[in-house]
Every structure is written in structure tokens, then in C-alpha cells.
Amino acid sequence: MKFAFIRCRVIFIMQISFFAKVVLFLTLYCISDLSIKNNILRKVMNRANRAKKI
């Protein structure tokens, strides 16, 4: 019985770890995606501000 409890506990910890990895990966992906979009937007705005006004 004790072995089964320890085994279930290890599996539960591994599942939490996998879930944490997925959440971490998704947050890093979203942060990098936002960073890339902000960088592109900043470049476009700078280019628009430097353009000659007609």
C-alpha cells in the first residue's frame, strides 16, 4: 500500500511538473511574441515619423 501511495505521488508530481513546463513555455512564447510585435511597431513608427511630410 505504501509503495502504491509513493508511486501515485511521484506520478502526480511529474504531472504538475509537465503542466508547469507547458505554462512556462506558453508564457515565454507570449512574452517573446509581444516583444517582437512591439519592436516591429516601434520601427514602423520611427520610420513614419522620419518620413517627409507632404
Backbone as JSON, one array per atom type, in Angstrom:
{
  "sequence": "MKFAFIRCRVIFIMQISFFAKVVLFLTLYCISDLSIKNNILRKVMNRANRAKKI",
  "N": [[0.84, -1.2, 0.0], [1.93, 1.22, 0.8], [3.9, 1.55, -1.14], [2.33, 1.89, -3.43], [1.11, 4.34, -2.83], [3.32, 6.04, -2.78], [4.11, 5.78, -5.43], [1.88, 6.84, -6.8], [2.05, 9.42, -5.88], [4.49, 10.28, -6.94], [3.88, 10.18, -9.68], [1.88, 12.14, -9.71], [3.37, 14.41, -9.03], [5.06, 14.49, -11.25], [3.18, 15.05, -13.22], [2.34, 17.59, -12.45], [4.72, 18.91, -12.82], [5.02, 18.66, -15.61], [2.77, 20.13, -16.42], [3.51, 22.61, -15.39], [5.74, 23.11, -16.98], [4.53, 23.37, -19.48], [2.93, 25.64, -19.08], [4.92, 27.52, -18.51], [6.33, 27.49, -20.94], [4.33, 28.48, -22.67], [3.9, 31.05, -21.6], [6.43, 32.2, -21.99], [6.51, 32.12, -24.77], [4.38, 33.86, -25.41], [5.32, 36.26, -24.28], [7.67, 36.7, -25.77], [6.54, 36.91, -28.3], [4.97, 39.21, -28.0], [7.04, 41.02, -27.51], [8.43, 40.97, -29.95], [6.42, 41.97, -31.65], [6.07, 44.54, -30.54], [8.59, 45.6, -31.03], [8.67, 45.64, -33.85], [6.52, 47.39, -34.3], [7.53, 49.72, -33.11], [9.72, 50.27, -34.81], [8.35, 50.78, -37.21], [6.85, 53.03, -36.49], [8.91, 54.87, -35.94], [10.03, 55.05, -38.49], [7.88, 56.14, -39.87], [7.66, 58.6, -38.6], [10.04, 59.8, -39.4], [9.66, 60.1, -42.07], [9.16, 62.19, -44.96], [6.95, 64.87, -44.77], [4.06, 65.52, -46.64]],
  "CA": [[0.0, 0.0, 0.0], [2.81, 2.38, 0.88], [4.55, 1.68, -2.44], [1.34, 2.44, -4.36], [0.93, 5.74, -2.48], [4.51, 6.77, -3.24], [4.07, 5.77, -6.88], [0.86, 7.81, -7.22], [2.55, 10.75, -5.54], [5.51, 10.61, -7.94], [3.18, 10.46, -10.94], [1.21, 13.43, -9.54], [4.41, 15.45, -9.09], [5.5, 14.57, -12.64], [2.14, 15.73, -13.98], [2.42, 19.01, -12.11], [5.92, 19.41, -13.47], [4.72, 18.79, -17.03], [1.85, 21.26, -16.54], [4.29, 23.83, -15.16], [6.56, 23.32, -18.17], [3.66, 23.86, -20.55], [2.56, 27.02, -18.75], [6.12, 28.34, -18.68], [6.59, 27.62, -22.38], [3.34, 29.37, -23.27], [4.15, 32.44, -21.18], [7.62, 32.69, -22.69], [6.13, 32.34, -26.17], [3.56, 35.08, -25.49], [6.16, 37.41, -23.99], [8.55, 36.94, -26.91], [5.69, 37.35, -29.39], [4.66, 40.62, -27.73], [8.26, 41.78, -27.67], [8.69, 41.09, -31.38], [5.42, 42.87, -32.21], [6.37, 45.9, -30.1], [9.8, 46.04, -31.73], [8.27, 45.97, -35.23], [5.69, 48.6, -34.24], [8.42, 50.85, -32.8], [10.46, 50.59, -36.04], [7.42, 51.38, -38.18], [6.52, 54.38, -36.02], [10.09, 55.72, -36.16], [10.14, 55.29, -39.94], [6.79, 57.05, -40.24], [7.97, 59.94, -38.07], [11.16, 60.35, -40.16], [9.27, 60.3, -43.46], [8.85, 63.58, -45.32], [5.52, 65.16, -44.75], [3.68, 66.13, -47.92]],
  "C": [[0.87, 1.25, 0.0], [3.49, 2.63, -0.46], [3.59, 2.31, -3.46], [1.13, 3.93, -4.09], [2.11, 6.58, -2.98], [4.5, 6.86, -4.76], [3.05, 6.79, -7.41], [1.35, 9.23, -6.97], [3.61, 11.19, -6.55], [4.86, 10.95, -9.26], [2.49, 11.82, -10.86], [2.21, 14.57, -9.64], [4.9, 15.59, -10.53], [4.47, 15.28, -13.49], [2.14, 17.22, -13.69], [3.62, 19.63, -12.81], [5.67, 19.61, -14.96], [3.79, 19.97, -17.26], [2.6, 22.58, -16.36], [5.17, 24.13, -16.36], [5.73, 23.88, -19.31], [3.29, 25.32, -20.31], [3.75, 27.95, -18.95], [6.43, 28.56, -20.16], [5.61, 28.58, -23.03], [3.55, 30.82, -22.87], [5.38, 33.01, -21.87], [7.31, 32.98, -24.15], [5.33, 33.64, -26.31], [4.4, 36.32, -25.25], [7.06, 37.72, -25.18], [7.75, 37.44, -28.1], [5.33, 38.82, -29.22], [5.88, 41.5, -27.95], [8.58, 42.01, -29.15], [7.71, 42.07, -32.01], [5.7, 44.31, -31.8], [7.6, 46.45, -30.81], [9.48, 46.45, -33.16], [7.46, 47.26, -35.24], [6.55, 49.83, -33.98], [9.21, 51.26, -34.05], [9.57, 51.27, -37.06], [7.07, 52.81, -37.77], [7.69, 55.33, -36.22], [10.25, 56.04, -37.63], [9.08, 56.26, -40.39], [7.08, 58.48, -39.77], [9.1, 60.59, -38.87], [10.78, 60.64, -41.61], [8.94, 61.77, -43.71], [7.36, 63.77, -45.33], [5.18, 65.91, -46.03], [2.74, 67.29, -47.66]]
}
